Amino acid sequence: MKNLFFRAPAITTLFCSCNKESICELTSASDTKSPAVTLSFDGEISPTKAFFDPTATAESWEKSLSSVSVLVFGTDGQLLVQRNFTDSELSLKKATFAIPNALAGQSCDFYVIANKTISGISNKAELMNLTETAPADYNGTFAEVSTKAKRSGGFVMTGHTTKAIASQGAQTNVSVTLKRTVAKIAIQASTTAEFSERYLGKVRINSAVLSKGASKGLLIAQSSPETGSMSYSHTQTTDEKSGKFCNLFYVLENGVLAEGNRLLLTLSATYDRDGNFSTTADQVDVTYPVELSGNGAGQFIRNGYYRVQVQIDGLTGSEISASISVGDWETPVTQSVNLGE
């Protein structure tokens, strides 16, 4: 007598929300043919906020999705299935697909990658070795980056969780938090009342250079970032709004760095002795360098939001003080800097 055993594939539904950090939930439904994933997400559009907003709620273009891939790995690290959403599924915010060879009780790793094409992956080690190597794609003029995603396809986001497949007919709920692979750095500079008391003229910030940034980063978050050479640099013309000088940058993550090796912000300015910038004979160039502390010890984490508030007291950058609060993109880290003597 021959015993026949049938493996019932699990049907899984993955729900993905894009407000704040994107949340993906995987729900398993009963099916007798094979494990499947349905990914759905909330396409909520948030209103545009004032620049340097302390609430740090992501802008609509910072959380939009143009593509979603789900990769599921077994306990041996081999890929069980990869599902790339079609255009119609993205429009519907929902897709269902099978997870072949999954057994009840089997622990699976679920990785979700948004806004980046993933191909040629056969095991988890290959996915973990993928890197981001183009921080320049995220940066541009202030007008560009403060109104839209400069990178074609939007901000790359990733997330991971591990979950055991439920028994046939039961439901498996899996939640995955998507985080952007870059950090956001907003700069706002202005002169203080003390500056006005000490000097008759005015300072105008012309441009900001962010340098010593990571040249690459790991696609999937791991215990230690892989930065490549800390050589990325971007120059941006400063935008002035009501006496406040604004810049906005995005950088790949980096770990703890010694003083002197951390991300460097350099503000290039002009001091006009009579405050009339239409005449140039009485103008001098001024440079304000600011080493950025990030989360402390120079660390900038993925999906972090860092507000650098620069208070200009004088015409040199020799006096710098900073206060830091730590948080995710939804809760900004603030660094207050006083410059001048």
N, C-alpha and C positions, 0 to 999 in steps of 0.2 A: 504494500500500500504506500502510495507516495503522498507526503504532506505538502500542500501548497501554501506559501506564505505571501501575502500581498502587503506591500508597503503603501500606506495611504499618505500621499503628499499633503503637507500642511498648506492651507491657504492663508496668507498673511496680508493684512491691510496696514499700510504705512501712511500715517497722517503727518503732514508737515506744515507748521505755522511759521510765517515770516515776520511777525511783529516782534519787537525787541530782538532777542536772539531767536533764530528760527527753531521751532520745535517740531520734530518728526515723531509720530506715534505709529507703531506697527501693531496691527490688530489681526489675529488669525481667525479665519472663518473655516467652518467644516467643509471639506471637499474630499472626494474619494479619488481624485486623480493626481494632484501634486501640490506641494506647498507653494503659496503664491503671496505676492506683496502688492497691496494697494496703497499708493502714496498720494495723499491729498494735503493741500496746504492752504492757509488763509492768505489771500492776496490783498489784505488791507493796505490802503494807501494813507500814510500819515501826512498831515499838513507840514509845509516847509516852515522852519523855525528861524528865529533870528540867529545870526552867526554868533558863536561862542556861548550858545545856550547852555546853562549849567545842568539842565535836566538830562541832556545827552541822549534823548530818544533818537533812534536812527532815522535818517531821512529816508524817503521812499526809494530813492535810487541807491541807497546803501544796503537795502534789504530785498531788492527786486530779484527775481529768479528768471533766467533765460534758459537754463538747462538743469536737469537733476539726474544724477546717476546713483544707483544703490548697488553696493557690492556686498555679498553675503559669503562669509568664510566658515568652514567647518573647524572642528577642534584641531585638525591636522594642519590648518593654515591654508588649505587648498580652496580655491574659489568654487563655491557652489553655484552661484548665479550672479550675473551683472545685468541690471535693467536700466536702460537709458530711456527717459521719458520722450515720447513723441510730442510734436507741436500741439496736437489736439489734446493730449493728456495734460500738458502744461496749461492749456486754455481751460480745461475742465477741472484742473487742480486735483486730478485723481488718476491712478493707474493700478491695475491688478496684474500680477505676474507670478509664475510658479517658482518654488524653491525645490529643485529636484533632489532626491536622495536624502531628504531631511527626515529624521526619526523623532518620535515623541521623546522628550527629555533631553534631546541633543542640544548642547550649548553652541550657539552660533554668534559670530561677530558680525555686526551690521555697521557698515560704513556708508555715509551719505556725502556726496560731493556735489556742490552746486556751482554752476556757471564756469565749469571747466570740463573739457573733453577728456575722458579717460578711456584708454584702449590698451590692449596687449597685456593685461594683468591676469596671471594664472594663480598667484598665491599672495598671501598677505605681506610677505617680506618685500615683494616687488612694489606693492602699494606704499609701504612705509618708506621706501627709498625715493619716492617721487619728490621733486623739489619745485619751488617757485623761484624763478631767476630773473624776473623783470619788474622790479619795484617802480621803474620809470613808467610803466603802463598806467599806474594809478595817479600819477602826478602831472600837473600842467599849470596853466594860469589859474589865478584865484577864481576868476569868473567861471572857468571850466569845472574845477573840482568842487565848487560850492553850489553848483546847480545840477550836476549830473555825475554819473560814474564815468570817469575818463577811460577806464579800461573797457575795451570792447567785450560785451557779454556780462559786464557787471562785476561785483566783488566776489572773488572766490571764497566759498564757505565750505567747511567740512565738519563732520561730527561722527561720533562712534558710540556704540553701546554693545553689551553682550547680553544675550537672553536665551533661555532654554525654550525649545519648541514645546508647546502644550500637547496634550494627548488629543487624539482624533475627536473632533466635535467640540473641543474646548477652545477658548479664545486666548490668544497670546497678545499681550499689550507691551509694546516696546516704545520707549521715548528716546529720541536722539536730539541733542541740542546742537544746532549749527552755529559755528563761530567763524567770523571773517579771519582770513590768514594774515591780515595786516592790522596795524595799529593806526589810530587817527591822532594827529597832533595839530591842535588849533592854537594860533599865536595871536595875542592882542597886546599891542604896545601903546603907551600914552605917556605924556609928561605929567609930572606931579605939580602940586601947588608950590612945593619947595623949589622946583626948577624955575618956575615963573618969578619967584622971589629973588633968586640968585642971578638970573640972566635976563637981559632985556629982549633978546631975540627968541627965535623959535626953532624947533627941530622937526624935520620931516623925514620919516623912514621911507626910503626909496625901494629897497628890496630886502629879501631874506634868503639866506643860503642855509639849507640843512645838509650837513655833511657827516662823514664817519658812520653812515648807516649800513645795515646789513645788505650784502649784494645778492643773497639768496636765503631761502628758508624752506623748511620741510613742509610738504603739503598737509600731512597729518600731524596733529600736535603730539609731541613725544616729551619724554622727561627732560631732554636737553635740546635747545634749538641748534640748528646747523646754519650758521650765518654766512659762510664763505668769508671773503675779505670784507672788512668793515670800511668799504670805500665808496658806497653809494652817496651821491650828492645831487641836490636839485636846487636851482635858483628860481625864485618866484618874485615878480614885481608885487609890491605891497599895495593893498587896497585900503584907501582911507575912507572912514565913515565917521563923521562928526568928531574929528579930532582923535579917533582911535585908528590904529594901523593894524591891518589884519592879514594873516597868511594861514594857509591850510595845507598840510602835508599828510601823506600816508607812507608808512614804513613797514618793512618786514620785521618780525620779532627778533629780539636779541636777549641774551642772558646778562648776568651781572658783569659789569665792566669797571676796571680801575679808573680813578680820576685821571684825566688826561687822554683817555681812550674812548670816552663816551660820545654819544651823539652831540654834535655841536651846532648851535644856532648862531648865525652871524648876521646881525642887522646892519645894513649899510644906510647911513643917514647923511643929511645935509643940515648944518647949522647956519641959519641966516641971522646976522647980527641985528638987523632992524626989523626982522619978521616979515619982510616983503620979498617973497621968493621970485618976483618978476625981475629983480635986479640981482646980478650974480657977483658983483665985485666984492661984496662983503660976506661971501659964503665960504665955509670950510667943510671938508668931508669929515665925518665922524663914523667910527665903527664900534659896534657893541657886540662882543662875543659872549655867548651864554652856553655853558655846558649843561645839558639836560639830564636831570636825575631820574626821570621816569618813575617807576614804582619804588625807587630807592636803589642806590648802587648802580644807577645807569641802566636798569632793566626795563625793556619795553616788551609787553606781552601781546600776543595776537588778540584781536578784538578789544584791545584797550583803547580808552579815549583819554587823551592828555591835553589839558588846557594850560597853556603857558601864558601867564599874565605878567607882562613886563612893565614896570614902573620906572620911568627915566627921571632920575634926580639931577643928573649932570651931564658932562660931555666926555666922560670916560666910562669904561665898563669894569672898573676895578672893585666896585662894591656890589656883591651879589648875595641875596638871601632868598631862601626858598622854603615854602611849606607844601607838604605833599599829603594828599588823601588818595587812597587806593580804591579802584573800582573797575568794573567792566565797561564796555561801550555804553551801557545804559546808566552807569554811574561814573562820571569822569574823575580822573586823577588831575589835581590842580597843582601847578607849580607857580608860585608868585616870586617874581624876581625884581629887585631894585638895582638900578644901574646908575652910576655916576658918583661924583664926590660932592 
